[in-house]
């Protein structure tokens, strides 16, 4: 009863395909937040400043965001399995370098290289999975893949806290090494090396966008220490604006753009990406502040802090499937707006009650509410991104959404930490709370403002959300393979892209 495979495309048993693509993806998604509970320990052992603590997270995030669309293009051109395996190798070697780092600068560089490898792992994992399993089982496979990705993000702080407390902070990187060493030969043996449209990679676009965002983040991070009117800060911010403007102009004229700006003609796509950016900015910037509050101020160990935030980080695993089932009935817009409001109100409430002696049970209801709010935004916003996108554009559309979310994380951490340090914040029990409160309030305000933007989304009712999104993503992956097979038919060689 299975659908026939395309010529030259090998089908793989469902569980084996999910394991081969899901384990490396779990490893890469885990490293988004695995460091959060280790930051106070690294601050002590390496003598890292507040500014350097930001770069431990942002070095990974910015490189990941800058390269993810390029990795998709390289996978299409040179083989998705090939680039996927290279990405795992780069990620594994960078993890070794991070574990061996003896100073903040070395760790920042290693984290940046990790982001380079992670950018190849995350998007190509889904493409390889969609092209490896039978068409009828593809929605189930993609659903499992999404659950594994969500678990990686949610479990990052918990696993990081447990590893740091049981061993040392270096161990959060050493655990990646055996995974990488086992994954590469398995992938090469099991997965087909699928190809997509062989377009010329938009390297100038990658450079302009990456350096532009880096300039903005650098200027924000250095603002309080160097002075907001200093040449260093104004130069960084100005260069960022100029480079991003050049990026837009370049994308309008190049024949194979990294980011097809025509996609933004669709209202649902544009607003859903603004929602993804604002959501990541407010929520993850606040998480960066609050995780350290639990350890620095309230004296929790890394594992204790991770357990205390588990109701927040794990709530999406329970609520997101329910949100997916409700979306066709109530609409994606209603769920997204409600989720953003719950998150914004939760952060404002936490800011009002947080203090050195605040009992955990006082903050717990707001942790749970924030987690529920996150769950109501995750799946519906991804659906809204792809709601009206042509199947051939879904890879770049979802990649664009991932890029803007990661940029939101980096800018959120930079801006909220700038608010913290600007208010005189220090990583000490007595110098933290008064400065952390305004930073968390800013995060809550951004989320509430994003909820207002989400009101203008299309209603998004009447769609079988999970299955349709899965089929669109899968159709794009298989469509590329089908086109390649047709172009390589006996009538002649494939035309130049």
Secondary structure, DSSP 4 states (H G I P E B T S, - for coil): -PPPPPTT-----HHHHHHHHHHHHHHHHHHHHTTGGGHHHHHHHH---HHHHHHHHHHHHHHHHHHHHHHHHHHHHH-HHHHHHHHHHHHHHHHHHHHT--SHHHHHHHHHHHHHHHHHHHHHHHHHHHHHS-GGGHHHHHHHHHHHHHHHHHHHHHHHHHHHHHS-TTHHHHHHHHHHHHHHHHHHHHS-------PPP-HHHHHHHHHHHHHHHHHHHHHHHH-TTSHHHHHHHHHHHHHHHHHHHHHHH-SS-SS-GGGGGSHHHHHHHHHHHHHHHHHHHHHHHHHHIIIIIT---HHHHHHHHHHHHHHHHHHHHHHHHHHHHH-HHHHHHHHHHHHHHHHHHHHHH--TT--HHHHHHHHHHHHHHHHHHHHHHHHHHHTT--GGGHHHHHHHHHHHHHHHHHHHHHHHHHHHHHTT--SSSSSSHHHHHHHHHHHHHHHHHHHHHHTTS----S--HHHHHHHHHHHHHHHHHHHHHHHTSTT-SPPP-
